[in-house]
Amino acid sequence: MKFSVIIPARYASSRFPGKPLADIGGKPMIARVAERARASGAAEVLIATDHPEIADAARRFGYDAVMTSTRHASGTDRVAEVAARRRYASSEIVVNVQGDEPLIDPLLIRQVAQALARARAARMATACVPIRDPRELANPNVVKVALDRDGYALYFSRAPIPFARDAFARGIRRVPPGLPVYRHLGIYAYRTRFLRQFTRLAPVALERFEALEQLRALAHGWRIAVAITRRAPHPGVDTPQDLQRVRRLFK
């Protein structure tokens, strides 16, 4: 199976400007993410950025970087621009790996690409992990996904879905045995032809209110395959405090 990885990395960030350049064990974060992506077996690993310092840092450690528009609203738009400029075949699988995931499991990257390769009815794929902690289920910052019996996404939400009516009648105190609750992981694989389509789809109300871009695909009738991993991934880097934790893990 052939697939490519594109890593969107922008300089601006409300909580952590210049985050992709943060040092982790002697290398910038963007290089750490790229080396995890390369370990997945991807045919090509590219950094899509809007800032020359990030491009220079990636190239200094042997990774190809592509300068993209500064006007993109999302990382998906940045990935789509690079895929178009590289003239990937319409059936080529492209995996979008976030630029703030220096501890992402290479196996997870490959697993998402494989999920899309196997699911002919899907136009994109993502991943999830079972939820065991009731606090995680109740947390609106944790995105949940409900699946059909074939492993396709039914819906993504910040609300606890599926909701166990009787078990949760007095609050979410535990996850009932057998309840299929999953935390969505923010990694996506696309076939190139759909990636081009997706960026042209009109945004929908569900997407806007939940603040979840993937709902646009479902609302327009496209299917999303979901790979289930049993290994909870390390969280990404959103703040300087997260960076300190990751640095300790690298040591």
Buried (B, 14 or more C-beta within 10 A) or exposed (E): EEBBBBBBBBBEEEEBEBBBBBEBEEBBBBBBBBBBBBBBBBEBBBBBBBBEEBBEBBEEEEBBBBBBEEEBEEBBBBBBBBBEEBEBEEEBBBBBBBBBBBBBBBEBBBBBBBBBBEBEEBBBBBBBBBBEEBEBBBBEEBBBBBBEEEBBBEBBBBEBBBBBEEBBEEEBEBBEEEBEBBBBBBBBBBBBBBBBBBBEBEEBEBBEEBEBBBBBBBBEEBBBBBBBBEEBBBEBBEEEEBBEEBBEEEE
